[in-house]
Amino acid sequence: MKSSRRPKQIDCLGLGITPLDLLFEVDQYPSAGTKINSCGLTVQGGGPVPNVMIGLRRLGHSSALITAMADDLAGKTGVEELRREGVNTRFIVTKRGSSDTAVGLIERGSGRRTMVLERTIGVAARDVVLSRLPVPKVVHLDGRDMPACVKLARWGRRVGAGVCVDVGSMRNDVSALLPLANHLVVADAFALPFTGSRTAKRAVERLRQSCPGTVVVTEGTRGAIGWENGEFARGRAFKVRNVDTTGAGDAFHTGYIYGLLHGFDLAERLSYGAAVAALKCTRMGARTGIPTLSQVRRFLKGRTATYA
């Protein structure tokens, strides 16, 4: 009899882009046509979904990643970093071309950032071999490679996994993915223009027409608002010394999914997401400041100020 090659169950299986981030810290944004010196450089892997897979590992959970990388320096660096963090990388697809690369300018003092992404390869639906995947408790998707995301989301629902979808801005059309999400947790930069709404609460109400599950819209320092089981919940953002906001939304998803895995109610998930995001923002880079579980617990036990 042929033995099954399917790995054992894991906590979270993600599918998303994995760029190598080159983050330059600058005193102020340059005007067009000028040249400036940076006052710091951070080079590390990035991407919304892989950042969450690393974040969950630091919080004590198992994770695996499906992504496309080339056999180049950026790809090798990215895979090595994921392995060091304990993320299962056996489902990474190696392709010809160049691995994703992102360059960011981070403004010292405010922590605001501008990112530029170069992307030439991606995960196709045929690259997602369902029979070889571990059965996850949660599937996490960024909506970039839509045919692959839809395939994985449908399978996730069939095997009883929660399907969590993160969309940070208006890019490609993700409409086909919304009805498959159990947890649609998106930034206001996507939710407001997508729904034509002026407020996050109104955007949540309109997104509910497409998504049958929980809907959350994050608003940076204004916190987050979500709807679940017939009720709204509001979460506040924590005040910290803001060094770099790169990956703050990814960190929020890390805390949110941690709460999901532990049966937290929506308000608790929003609070945990806000705590992980706040701690991340105290360090340069999307991954440097992702906290451990003990750091999150200490942070939440302290008298932490919030934005109004």
Rosetta silent file (secondary structure, phi, psi, omega in degrees, C-alpha in Angstrom):
SEQUENCE: MKSSRRPKQIDCLGLGITPLDLLFEVDQYPSAGTKINSCGLTVQGGGPVPNVMIGLRRLGHSSALITAMADDLAGKTGVEELRREGVNTRFIVTKRGSSDTAVGLIERGSGRRTMVLERTIGVAARDVVLSRLPVPKVVHLDGRDMPACVKLARWGRRVGAGVCVDVGSMRNDVSALLPLANHLVVADAFALPFTGSRTAKRAVERLRQSCPGTVVVTEGTRGAIGWENGEFARGRAFKVRNVDTTGAGDAFHTGYIYGLLHGFDLAERLSYGAAVAALKCTRMGARTGIPTLSQVRRFLKGRTATYA
SCORE:     score description
SCORE:     0.000 S_00000001
   1 L     0.000  139.597 -179.536    0.000    0.000    0.000 S_00000001
   2 L   -76.635  129.868  179.412    1.261    3.474   -0.863 S_00000001
   3 L   -79.890  148.102  179.233    1.929    5.588    2.223 S_00000001
   4 L   -73.130  139.376  178.388    0.465    9.070    2.426 S_00000001
   5 L   -97.944    3.358 -178.641    2.928   11.924    1.914 S_00000001
   6 L   -70.953  127.320  178.458    0.678   14.475    3.590 S_00000001
   7 L   -68.938  170.167  179.666    2.432   16.049    6.612 S_00000001
   8 L   -70.830  169.052 -177.754    0.773   16.280   10.005 S_00000001
   9 L   -63.110  145.917  174.635   -1.579   19.119   10.891 S_00000001
  10 E  -127.498  169.904 -177.537   -0.122   22.574   11.476 S_00000001
  11 E   -76.120  -44.691 -176.272   -1.519   25.751   12.962 S_00000001
  12 E  -144.598  132.984  175.288   -1.261   28.058    9.947 S_00000001
  13 E  -117.548  123.485 -176.842   -0.525   27.624    6.250 S_00000001
  14 E  -115.342  153.923  174.486    0.144   30.798    4.276 S_00000001
  15 E  -135.727  120.080 -179.741    0.369   31.720    0.607 S_00000001
  16 L  -177.812  174.564 -178.600    1.815   35.050   -0.419 S_00000001
  17 L   -70.419  151.448 -178.510    4.647   37.114   -1.869 S_00000001
  18 L  -135.805   74.376  179.454    8.085   37.037   -0.204 S_00000001
  19 L   -76.587  157.730  167.290   10.211   40.006   -1.280 S_00000001
  20 E   -88.096  121.854 -176.794   13.633   40.831    0.046 S_00000001
  21 E   -92.015  128.417  170.119   13.212   44.232    1.741 S_00000001
  22 E  -112.657  106.223 -171.548   15.883   46.923    1.469 S_00000001
  23 E  -110.726  114.572  179.887   14.786   49.612    3.927 S_00000001
  24 E   -99.930  125.015  175.182   16.597   52.952    3.951 S_00000001
  25 E   -89.483  131.185 -177.796   16.059   55.260    6.916 S_00000001
  26 E  -129.657  153.208  178.854   16.139   58.955    5.933 S_00000001
  27 L   -66.842  -37.240  175.600   15.859   62.211    7.872 S_00000001
  28 L  -157.731  158.313 -179.364   13.135   63.377    5.499 S_00000001
  29 L   -65.581  135.355  179.674   11.656   62.363    2.182 S_00000001
  30 L   -76.269  149.786  173.097   13.677   63.689   -0.765 S_00000001
  31 L   -83.765  163.684 -176.199   12.085   65.915   -3.352 S_00000001
  32 L   -59.444  135.326  175.935   12.197   64.878   -7.014 S_00000001
  33 L    84.540    1.145 -179.606   15.620   65.117   -8.643 S_00000001
  34 L  -100.107  167.135  175.542   17.596   65.392   -5.391 S_00000001
  35 L  -125.065  135.990  179.508   20.183   63.088   -3.802 S_00000001
  36 L  -136.062  163.717  173.822   20.366   62.320   -0.104 S_00000001
  37 L   -97.868  146.151  173.954   22.276   60.023    2.253 S_00000001
  38 L   -84.482  157.987  175.757   20.524   57.404    4.349 S_00000001
  39 L  -112.625   16.307  176.666   21.050   57.251    8.086 S_00000001
  40 E   171.878  147.852  179.585   20.439   53.516    8.328 S_00000001
  41 E  -136.456  130.121  174.590   19.830   50.400    6.236 S_00000001
  42 E  -121.973  126.572  178.175   17.941   47.227    7.146 S_00000001
  43 E  -118.974  119.525  179.322   17.960   44.227    4.798 S_00000001
  44 E  -163.399  166.358  177.317   15.614   41.320    5.562 S_00000001
  45 E   -66.267  156.652  178.870   12.822   39.239    4.122 S_00000001
  46 L  -145.211 -160.748 -178.441    9.340   40.696    3.916 S_00000001
  47 L   106.485  133.020 -176.335    5.852   40.113    2.584 S_00000001
  48 H   -53.514  -48.221 -175.882    2.524   40.161    4.481 S_00000001
  49 H   -74.234  -49.859  178.041    2.035   36.393    4.714 S_00000001
  50 H   -60.077  -32.746  175.910    5.625   35.252    5.440 S_00000001
  51 H   -62.044  -38.846  177.453    5.877   37.940    8.116 S_00000001
  52 H   -68.403  -38.804  178.958    2.828   36.419    9.791 S_00000001
  53 H   -61.765  -39.773  176.616    4.267   32.906    9.492 S_00000001
  54 H   -69.182  -42.221  179.477    7.401   34.114   11.319 S_00000001
  55 H   -59.541  -42.630  178.599    5.315   36.038   13.826 S_00000001
  56 H   -65.676  -35.160  175.634    3.270   32.971   14.711 S_00000001
  57 H   -61.236  -42.335  179.741    6.454   30.958   15.191 S_00000001
  58 H   -68.232  -23.211  176.687    7.677   33.552   17.710 S_00000001
  59 L   -91.697    4.055  172.364    4.351   33.264   19.495 S_00000001
  60 L    99.119   14.865 -177.545    4.764   29.499   19.730 S_00000001
  61 L  -114.044  155.561  178.383    2.749   28.167   16.779 S_00000001
  62 L   -84.029  147.076 -179.375    3.667   26.022   13.770 S_00000001
  63 E  -151.709  155.955  177.115    3.482   27.519   10.292 S_00000001
  64 E  -140.729  153.398 -174.459    4.273   26.720    6.657 S_00000001
  65 E  -128.793  134.466  167.960    4.563   28.930    3.600 S_00000001
  66 E  -106.670  122.207  179.048    3.697   28.563   -0.078 S_00000001
  67 L  -157.070  169.225  177.337    5.493   31.158   -2.184 S_00000001
  68 E  -112.001  131.981  177.119    7.513   31.511   -5.381 S_00000001
  69 E  -138.753  153.282  174.423   11.233   32.280   -5.340 S_00000001
  70 E   -95.307  165.271  178.615   14.041   32.180   -7.862 S_00000001
  71 L   -86.501   62.069  179.912   17.399   30.512   -7.331 S_00000001
  72 L  -128.523 -177.066 -175.715   19.134   33.848   -6.780 S_00000001
  73 H   -60.802  -43.942  179.953   20.625   35.752   -3.841 S_00000001
  74 H   -62.272  -42.374  179.773   17.308   37.279   -2.797 S_00000001
  75 H   -66.254  -45.483  179.663   15.586   33.896   -2.922 S_00000001
  76 H   -63.762  -40.184  177.967   18.304   32.054   -1.041 S_00000001
  77 H   -62.747  -42.353 -179.381   18.425   34.770    1.600 S_00000001
  78 H   -64.911  -43.992  179.933   14.660   34.627    2.020 S_00000001
  79 H   -65.332  -42.790 -179.499   14.488   30.856    2.381 S_00000001
  80 H   -61.107  -41.524  179.688   17.377   30.793    4.851 S_00000001
  81 H   -65.442  -42.759  177.827   15.716   33.409    7.041 S_00000001
  82 H   -60.919  -42.833  179.600   12.408   31.531    7.066 S_00000001
  83 H   -64.864  -38.921  177.908   14.161   28.292    8.018 S_00000001
  84 H   -60.635  -33.249 -179.120   16.047   29.997   10.847 S_00000001
  85 L   -82.971   -7.494  177.811   12.720   31.126   12.241 S_00000001
  86 L    91.089   11.587  176.552   11.313   27.587   12.062 S_00000001
  87 L   -77.318  136.657  177.714    8.807   28.125    9.234 S_00000001
  88 E   -71.120  117.964 -175.246    8.188   25.010    7.111 S_00000001
  89 L  -108.444   10.382 -173.707    9.615   25.873    3.666 S_00000001
  90 L   -69.386  -13.237 -177.944    9.097   22.580    1.819 S_00000001
  91 L  -101.487    8.711  175.636    6.202   24.043   -0.202 S_00000001
  92 L   -71.564  134.157 -177.691    8.187   26.946   -1.652 S_00000001
  93 E   -99.196  124.759  177.869    8.184   26.821   -5.470 S_00000001
  94 E   -92.469  127.751 -176.879   11.479   27.598   -7.256 S_00000001
  95 E  -131.867  160.916  174.580   11.029   29.366  -10.591 S_00000001
  96 L   -73.114  151.044 -179.849   13.112   30.984  -13.269 S_00000001
  97 L   118.524 -150.442 -178.911   13.471   34.731  -13.143 S_00000001
  98 L  -119.321  139.090  175.885   14.133   37.067  -10.231 S_00000001
  99 L   -67.093  156.481  179.454   12.847   36.804   -6.689 S_00000001
 100 L   -60.492  140.601  177.274   10.634   39.608   -5.417 S_00000001
 101 E  -136.752  139.323  178.291   12.488   42.686   -4.173 S_00000001
 102 E  -129.911  140.986  176.420   11.166   45.749   -2.345 S_00000001
 103 E  -119.545  132.359 -178.971   12.853   49.055   -1.563 S_00000001
 104 E  -128.925  146.798  171.368   11.527   51.322    1.159 S_00000001
 105 E  -109.905  121.413 -177.894   12.226   54.825    2.448 S_00000001
 106 E  -109.914  122.738 -178.537   11.536   55.178    6.178 S_00000001
 107 E   -82.520  119.566  179.608   11.230   58.702    7.580 S_00000001
 108 L   -64.132  137.907  179.632   13.114   59.062   10.862 S_00000001
 109 L   100.194  -56.680 -178.460   10.952   60.397   13.654 S_00000001
 110 L   -88.900  -28.509 -175.900    7.543   59.654   12.169 S_00000001
 111 L    78.755    0.896  177.633    8.202   56.073   11.054 S_00000001
 112 L   -65.150  150.508 -178.427    6.224   56.688    7.864 S_00000001
 113 E  -142.528  153.721  173.085    7.368   54.671    4.896 S_00000001
 114 E  -124.180  130.733 -175.567    7.041   54.420    1.128 S_00000001
 115 E  -118.492  144.364  174.289    7.609   51.053   -0.550 S_00000001
 116 E  -125.367  126.181 -176.384    8.398   50.070   -4.144 S_00000001
 117 E  -112.879  132.424  171.507    7.968   46.406   -5.159 S_00000001
 118 E  -109.067  122.976 -175.726    9.550   44.608   -8.116 S_00000001
 119 L  -141.556  126.057 -178.717    7.780   41.323   -8.931 S_00000001
 120 L  -125.954  -15.603 -179.259    8.181   39.047  -11.943 S_00000001
 121 L  -125.641  161.466 -179.773    7.255   35.542  -10.730 S_00000001
 122 L  -157.582  177.639  178.980    4.333   34.099   -8.788 S_00000001
 123 L   -92.115  122.485  175.544    2.534   30.995   -7.570 S_00000001
 124 L   -89.792  160.800  179.387    0.236   29.389  -10.155 S_00000001
 125 H   -57.848  -37.150 -179.231   -2.764   27.259   -9.205 S_00000001
 126 H   -68.070  -18.350  178.571   -0.951   24.148  -10.492 S_00000001
 127 H   -75.255  -17.603 -178.615    1.892   24.855   -8.039 S_00000001
 128 L   -92.463   96.666 -177.885   -0.465   24.242   -5.113 S_00000001
 129 L   -91.942   97.442 -171.039   -0.492   20.434   -4.785 S_00000001
 130 H   -60.068  -35.776 -176.051   -3.283   19.894   -2.283 S_00000001
 131 H   -66.380  -17.662 -177.766   -2.531   16.216   -1.613 S_00000001
 132 H  -100.649   -4.329 -174.334    0.898   17.117   -0.217 S_00000001
 133 L   -84.028  147.391  171.699   -0.187   19.947    2.062 S_00000001
 134 L   -71.849  149.523  177.768   -0.536   19.686    5.838 S_00000001
 135 L   -79.394  116.075 -176.536   -4.066   20.220    7.125 S_00000001
 136 E   -94.975  157.640  170.720   -4.009   23.671    8.755 S_00000001
 137 E   -79.036  -32.249  179.157   -6.187   25.187   11.431 S_00000001
 138 E  -136.126  136.269  169.726   -5.931   28.512    9.606 S_00000001
 139 E  -105.281  130.548 -178.299   -5.152   29.385    5.968 S_00000001
 140 E  -121.003  129.069 -171.685   -3.730   32.898    5.519 S_00000001
 141 E  -133.018  148.990  176.731   -3.738   34.631    2.117 S_00000001
 142 L  -106.991   -2.307  175.194   -2.708   38.004    0.658 S_00000001
 143 L    74.261   12.464 -178.525   -4.786   37.807   -2.548 S_00000001
 144 L   -75.922  -59.227  178.978   -1.840   38.436   -4.882 S_00000001
 145 L   -91.566   85.752 -166.893   -1.789   35.225   -6.952 S_00000001
 146 H   -59.536  -47.435  179.886   -5.541   34.931   -7.206 S_00000001
 147 H   -57.887  -40.193  178.718   -6.025   31.528   -8.920 S_00000001
 148 H   -68.918  -40.811  179.716   -3.699   29.915   -6.362 S_00000001
 149 H   -63.992  -44.132 -179.896   -5.327   31.789   -3.459 S_00000001
 150 H   -63.807  -41.201  178.477   -8.844   30.796   -4.526 S_00000001
 151 H   -61.133  -45.897 -178.381   -7.778   27.159   -4.912 S_00000001
 152 H   -69.717  -37.162  179.464   -6.214   27.086   -1.457 S_00000001
 153 H   -64.967  -42.903  178.945   -9.144   28.930    0.141 S_00000001
 154 H   -63.391  -42.115  177.565  -11.677   26.485   -1.280 S_00000001
 155 H   -65.127  -42.090  179.010   -9.600   23.550   -0.081 S_00000001
 156 H   -57.467  -43.431  178.451   -9.149   25.176    3.318 S_00000001
 157 H   -66.113  -35.959  179.022  -12.886   25.456    3.785 S_00000001
 158 H   -64.512  -36.720 -176.781  -13.332   21.811    2.714 S_00000001
 159 L   -91.185    3.948  174.620  -10.865   20.576    5.345 S_00000001
 160 L    88.011   15.444  178.658  -12.368   22.775    8.066 S_00000001
 161 L   -83.976  150.644  169.402   -9.679   25.461    8.282 S_00000001
 162 E   -76.651  135.885 -178.992  -10.442   29.092    8.991 S_00000001
 163 E  -106.438  114.501 -178.205   -9.607   31.191    5.935 S_00000001
 164 E  -108.913  129.138 -176.981   -8.050   34.552    6.794 S_00000001
 165 E  -120.192  130.773  178.412   -7.544   37.126    4.023 S_00000001
 166 L  -117.060  123.025  173.007   -5.325   40.223    4.239 S_00000001
 167 L  -128.823  120.730 -173.458   -5.542   42.999    1.640 S_00000001
 168 L   -94.483  -22.584 -177.105   -3.479   46.106    2.364 S_00000001
 169 L  -160.996  171.572  177.700   -4.254   48.322   -0.618 S_00000001
 170 L   -74.887  113.012  179.528   -6.024   48.521   -3.983 S_00000001
 171 L  -132.535 -107.275  176.137   -4.041   46.295   -6.352 S_00000001
 172 L   -83.363  168.002 -179.312   -5.446   43.372   -8.295 S_00000001
 173 L   -75.304  116.478 -178.872   -9.101   42.335   -8.202 S_00000001
 174 L  -108.567   13.827 -174.265   -9.673   40.164   -5.096 S_00000001
 175 H   -55.573  -38.015 -177.062  -13.469   39.980   -5.372 S_00000001
 176 H   -67.999  -18.886 -177.290  -13.506   36.209   -5.973 S_00000001
 177 H   -87.955  -25.949 -173.582  -11.682   35.603   -2.698 S_00000001
 178 H   -60.049  -42.897  179.568  -13.985   37.588   -0.411 S_00000001
 179 H   -66.965  -15.278 -178.139  -16.870   35.061   -0.269 S_00000001
 180 H   -92.455   -5.911 -175.111  -14.384   32.347    0.736 S_00000001
 181 L   -86.065  129.299  168.108  -13.001   34.236    3.746 S_00000001
 182 L   -80.595  -29.593 -179.346  -14.025   33.330    7.280 S_00000001
 183 E  -136.999  104.627  177.123  -11.966   36.290    8.472 S_00000001
 184 E   -99.422  106.432 -176.222  -11.533   39.268    6.163 S_00000001
 185 E  -119.950  102.851 -169.382   -9.051   41.583    7.910 S_00000001
 186 E  -128.268  157.977  178.843   -8.137   44.464    5.613 S_00000001
 187 E   -80.955  155.056  177.144   -6.596   47.930    5.786 S_00000001
 188 H   -63.673  -25.296  177.787   -8.649   51.086    5.315 S_00000001
 189 H   -62.822  -23.257  173.385   -6.420   51.870    2.310 S_00000001
 190 H   -96.123  -48.654 -169.376   -8.226   48.983    0.602 S_00000001
 191 H   -62.876  -41.925 -176.284  -11.613   48.973    2.316 S_00000001
 192 H   -68.040  -52.227  178.712  -12.595   52.615    1.749 S_00000001
 193 H   -68.203  -32.869 -178.473  -11.896   52.872   -2.005 S_00000001
 194 H   -64.689  -40.019 -176.798  -13.094   49.315   -2.681 S_00000001
 195 H   -96.676   -8.517 -176.188  -16.479   49.969   -1.069 S_00000001
 196 L    68.331   31.375 -176.746  -16.706   53.679   -1.871 S_00000001
 197 L  -101.114  157.430  176.533  -17.128   54.417    1.837 S_00000001
 198 L   -99.310  -18.809 -179.968  -16.039   57.405    3.900 S_00000001
 199 L  -127.672  155.597  179.833  -15.760   55.582    7.220 S_00000001
 200 H   -65.999  -36.419 -179.811  -14.333   52.238    8.279 S_00000001
 201 H   -63.513  -42.530  178.396  -17.622   51.236    9.915 S_00000001
 202 H   -65.500  -37.436  177.628  -19.508   51.833    6.689 S_00000001
 203 H   -62.562  -40.602  177.103  -16.835   49.878    4.797 S_00000001
 204 H   -59.895  -45.126 -179.090  -17.309   46.934    7.181 S_00000001
 205 H   -61.010  -40.285 -179.570  -21.049   47.011    6.543 S_00000001
 206 H   -74.979  -35.656  177.891  -20.543   46.975    2.779 S_00000001
 207 H   -66.223  -27.479  178.095  -17.844   44.290    2.867 S_00000001
 208 L   -62.631  -23.107  178.089  -20.273   42.061    4.769 S_00000001
 209 L   -69.381  -22.972  179.371  -22.318   41.905    1.557 S_00000001
 210 L  -103.322  -28.839 -175.728  -19.409   40.026   -0.073 S_00000001
 211 L  -114.460  121.006 -177.724  -17.932   38.201    2.932 S_00000001
 212 L   -79.818   -8.794 -175.336  -20.134   35.935    5.070 S_00000001
 213 L   -98.685 -154.247  176.854  -17.627   35.727    7.919 S_00000001
 214 E   -70.954  137.907  178.185  -15.967   38.139   10.313 S_00000001
 215 E  -124.885  128.981  178.859  -14.978   41.486    8.749 S_00000001
 216 E  -131.126  137.124  172.628  -12.334   43.807   10.233 S_00000001
 217 E  -119.895  124.714  178.411  -10.969   47.099    8.898 S_00000001
 218 E   -94.804  147.894 -175.188   -7.744   48.451   10.402 S_00000001
 219 L  -132.469   32.593  179.127   -7.056   52.204   10.527 S_00000001
 220 H    63.313 -128.211 -178.458   -3.488   52.610   11.781 S_00000001
 221 H   -68.281  -13.036  176.648   -3.349   54.816   14.888 S_00000001
 222 H   -83.040   -0.531  176.213   -7.146   55.043   14.816 S_00000001
 223 L    89.664 -145.906 -177.752   -7.318   51.358   15.726 S_00000001
 224 E  -148.665  152.267  175.876   -9.617   48.801   14.123 S_00000001
 225 E  -131.517  138.433 -177.905  -13.305   48.072   13.846 S_00000001
 226 E  -141.794  162.713  179.120  -14.855   44.675   13.203 S_00000001
 227 E  -128.778  131.516  178.183  -18.145   42.850   12.937 S_00000001
 228 E  -155.583  135.203  176.216  -18.818   39.295   14.132 S_00000001
 229 L    53.296   41.199  174.564  -21.932   37.396   15.167 S_00000001
 230 L    83.120    5.202 -177.525  -24.187   40.400   14.742 S_00000001
 231 E  -133.519  148.921  173.168  -22.098   42.855   16.765 S_00000001
 232 E   -90.189  149.824  173.130  -19.467   45.508   16.161 S_00000001
 233 E  -135.570  141.140  179.887  -16.253   45.643   18.181 S_00000001
 234 E  -117.219  131.600  176.777  -13.748   48.498   18.302 S_00000001
 235 E  -116.299  138.738  179.797  -10.064   48.053   19.107 S_00000001
 236 L   -95.075  152.762  175.738   -7.703   50.898   19.975 S_00000001
 237 L   -89.198  142.839 -179.141   -4.131   51.302   18.813 S_00000001
 238 E   -87.676  142.899  177.669   -1.392   51.469   21.447 S_00000001
 239 L   -84.262  128.242  176.223    0.980   54.434   21.700 S_00000001
 240 L  -141.861  171.819  171.962    4.673   53.572   21.351 S_00000001
 241 L   -75.134  107.006 -170.898    7.832   55.275   20.125 S_00000001
 242 L   -82.698  112.762  179.559    7.199   54.794   16.429 S_00000001
 243 L   -99.468  -42.603 -175.668   10.381   53.896   14.524 S_00000001
 244 L  -158.757  124.960 -179.404    9.059   52.123   11.423 S_00000001
 245 L   -90.179    0.091  178.812    5.535   51.171   10.384 S_00000001
 246 L   -57.683  124.781  178.304    6.703   48.644    7.755 S_00000001
 247 L    82.105    7.889 -179.677    4.889   45.389    8.460 S_00000001
 248 H   -62.779  -41.052  177.933    2.575   46.847   11.124 S_00000001
 249 H   -65.267  -36.263  177.763   -0.466   45.389    9.385 S_00000001
 250 H   -64.659  -41.614  178.705    1.251   42.002    9.124 S_00000001
 251 H   -63.934  -37.895  176.384    2.002   42.126   12.845 S_00000001
 252 H   -59.164  -45.120  178.313   -1.661   42.927   13.519 S_00000001
 253 H   -62.209  -35.136  177.829   -2.630   39.793   11.589 S_00000001
 254 H   -59.192  -50.895  179.581   -0.128   37.792   13.637 S_00000001
 255 H   -65.624  -36.683  179.394   -1.805   38.783   16.890 S_00000001
 256 H   -63.764  -47.256 -178.664   -5.265   38.360   15.388 S_00000001
 257 H   -68.716  -34.802  173.864   -4.567   34.825   14.182 S_00000001
 258 H   -56.621  -47.291  179.028   -2.930   33.952   17.522 S_00000001
 259 H   -63.110  -36.488  177.825   -6.193   34.962   19.187 S_00000001
 260 H   -62.797  -43.561  179.729   -8.156   32.967   16.636 S_00000001
 261 H   -65.692  -24.402 -177.810   -6.115   29.849   17.407 S_00000001
 262 L  -104.376    9.553  175.072   -6.779   30.327   21.115 S_00000001
 263 L    75.310   22.094  178.041  -10.515   30.987   20.883 S_00000001
 264 L   -67.778  150.028  172.888  -10.387   34.691   21.778 S_00000001
 265 L   -76.373  173.736 -172.577  -13.470   36.773   21.071 S_00000001
 266 H   -60.454  -43.980 -179.252  -13.260   39.546   18.482 S_00000001
 267 H   -60.309  -40.606  178.381  -12.439   42.337   20.947 S_00000001
 268 H   -67.283  -38.183  177.926   -9.569   40.280   22.392 S_00000001
 269 H   -63.324  -41.431  178.357   -8.259   39.492   18.912 S_00000001
 270 H   -63.763  -39.628  179.310   -8.239   43.183   18.033 S_00000001
 271 H   -67.326  -42.682  178.961   -6.353   43.988   21.230 S_00000001
 272 H   -66.065  -40.659  176.459   -3.775   41.260   20.655 S_00000001
 273 H   -60.850  -43.380 -179.818   -3.318   42.373   17.069 S_00000001
 274 H   -64.457  -37.257  179.992   -2.811   45.968   18.192 S_00000001
 275 H   -66.743  -45.896  179.320   -0.231   44.910   20.794 S_00000001
 276 H   -63.347  -41.031  179.647    1.855   42.885   18.327 S_00000001
 277 H   -64.543  -42.355 -179.363    1.667   45.730   15.797 S_00000001
 278 H   -62.751  -45.653  179.981    2.729   48.338   18.354 S_00000001
 279 H   -64.013  -38.107  177.323    5.755   46.334   19.479 S_00000001
 280 H   -59.907  -39.196 -174.964    6.796   45.760   15.877 S_00000001
 281 L   -69.565   -8.432  179.212    6.745   49.514   15.197 S_00000001
 282 L   -84.183   -2.803 -179.259    9.436   50.128   17.826 S_00000001
 283 L  -132.754  153.573  176.304   12.095   48.545   15.588 S_00000001
 284 L   -71.604  142.466  175.786   13.253   48.995   11.983 S_00000001
 285 L    94.107  153.208 -178.147   12.074   46.369    9.503 S_00000001
 286 L   -71.080  -25.095 -173.915    8.958   44.266    9.173 S_00000001
 287 L  -111.201  -24.108 -174.435   10.404   41.355   11.146 S_00000001
 288 L   -55.594  -44.152 -174.535   12.955   42.790   13.575 S_00000001
 289 L   -92.837    3.706  177.385   10.388   43.964   16.082 S_00000001
 290 L   -61.108  122.481 -171.211    7.939   41.052   15.891 S_00000001
 291 L   -83.197  168.220  169.303    7.662   40.104   19.565 S_00000001
 292 L   -86.894  169.730 -179.642    7.704   36.854   21.496 S_00000001
 293 H   -63.042  -40.734 -179.689    4.668   35.729   23.474 S_00000001
 294 H   -64.320  -36.965  177.672    6.206   36.794   26.773 S_00000001
 295 H   -65.269  -40.447  178.284    6.871   40.289   25.375 S_00000001
 296 H   -64.301  -44.485 -178.688    3.263   40.627   24.247 S_00000001
 297 H   -63.849  -41.384  177.288    1.938   39.513   27.619 S_00000001
 298 H   -63.764  -41.287 -179.729    4.177   41.939   29.503 S_00000001
 299 H   -61.262  -45.767 -177.818    3.129   44.734   27.171 S_00000001
 300 H   -70.861  -25.756  177.968   -0.577   44.072   27.691 S_00000001
 301 H   -78.076  -22.288 -179.587   -0.161   43.846   31.468 S_00000001
 302 L   -76.248  168.766  178.133    1.507   47.252   31.593 S_00000001
 303 L   -84.931   82.067 -174.084   -0.288   50.573   31.704 S_00000001
 304 L   -92.044  125.044  179.120   -0.081   51.125   27.986 S_00000001
 305 L   -72.605  151.018  178.133   -1.501   54.340   26.572 S_00000001
 306 E  -124.117  159.296  171.713   -3.760   54.194   23.539 S_00000001
 307 L   -73.579  148.959 -177.906   -4.724   56.656   20.849 S_00000001
 308 L   -66.157    0.000    0.000   -8.147   58.205   21.347 S_00000001
